[in-house]
Amino acid sequence: MDDRVAFFGLAVQNRRKELELSQVELAEKAKLSSSYVSRVERGLTPPALDTICALADALRVRPSALMREAERMSA
């Protein structure tokens, strides 16, 4: 899988852990399945734009913040 997808997944995971949310809790807030959230966090599934927005809303950040964090990690 593309490194960008893997770093985006890590950015989601890091923010989720900052908020002390489980994958199940994040999935519920984003209206996604917990298995899908797990695949995104592990970089196995490239999320669509609507999914990125749903995750960002659930994590209380802008989508661009997640993208910037992923970009920072890849540098």
N, C-alpha and C positions, 0 to 999 in steps of 0.2 A: 504494500500500500504506500501511497505517496507520503513522504515525510511531513508535508503540510497537514495532512489529515491526522497523522499521529500526534503532532505538536498541538493541534487544535483539541484533540481528545485530552491531552495532558492539561491544557489550559482549563477545560471544563472540569476535569477531576480536581485540579488544585483549588479552583474557586468553590466547588462543592464541599471540599474538605474544610476550607476556610469558614464556610457557613455551618459546618458540622451537620451536613445532610447526608443521609445514606443515598445510595443509587435509587432505591425504591421511592424515597421521599422526593428526590429530584424528578424522577419519572412521573410521579403523581402531579407535581406542580406544573410540569411541562406538558402533561397529558400525552405521555409516551410510555411505551412498555419499558420495564426495568432492563430487560435483555437488550433492547435497542440502545438504551443509555450506556450499558456496559460495552457494547460493540463500538459506540462512538468514542468512549473514553479510551478504549484499547487501540484506537486507530484502525479498526477493521471495516468501518462503514463511513463513507464520506457523507456528512449530513447535508440535506437540502437547505436552501435559504430559510424556508419556513421553520425548519427544525432548529437551525441556528438561532433564529429569533425567539422561538419558544424556550430553548435552553437559557438564553440570555435573560429573558424575562423572569424565568424561574430562579435564576442565580442573581437577580437584581443588579445586572450590569447591562451596558449597551453591547450589542453584537460586536461592534468595533473593538471593544475592550478585550473580548476573547480573542479576536483576530490579532490584535497588537501583542497580546501575551504569547500567542503561538509563534508569531514572527520573532519576538524577542528570544524565545527558547531555541529557535532554529539558527540563530546567528552564532 
